Amino acid sequence: MTRVGRSYQELEVGAVYRSRHGRTVLEADNVWFTLLSVYQFGSRG
């Protein structure tokens, strides 16, 4: 198995890491995922 990326212990405070994808997950991404997955709070029956 080939390891991709860094482990938690290898990260440094204040360092900037460039992603191949060019972006990180934002709060808006979490909102979109929630909306698109049709999860509705309080709809459990």
N, C-alpha and C positions, 0 to 999 in steps of 0.2 A: 504494500500500500504506500503510495506516495503522498507525502504531506504537502498541503498547499497553504501558503500564508504563514503567519506567525502565531505562536502560542501566547497565552495571556502573560506569561512570565517574561516574554521577549519584548513586550510593549513598553515604551518609555513615556513618562509624563511630558506633555508639551510637544512631542514629536509629531510630525505630519507624515501620514502614510498615503500614498497615491493608490487608488483602486483601478483595476483594469476596466471596471464598469464606469468609472468617473464620478460616482456619487455614493452617498450613504443612504440608509433608510431614514426617512424623515417622519415626523408626526403625521403629515398629510398622507404618506404611504400607508400608515396604520389605519387611518380613517377610511381611505379608499378600499383597503382589503376588507375591513369590517362591513362597509356598505355593499361591496360586490359579493361577499359571501352570504348575504341576506341574513346576517345574525341580528336579531332584534332583542333588545333587553326586555325582560319581563314577558316574553312570548312562550315561555315553557308551560305546557299544560298538562 
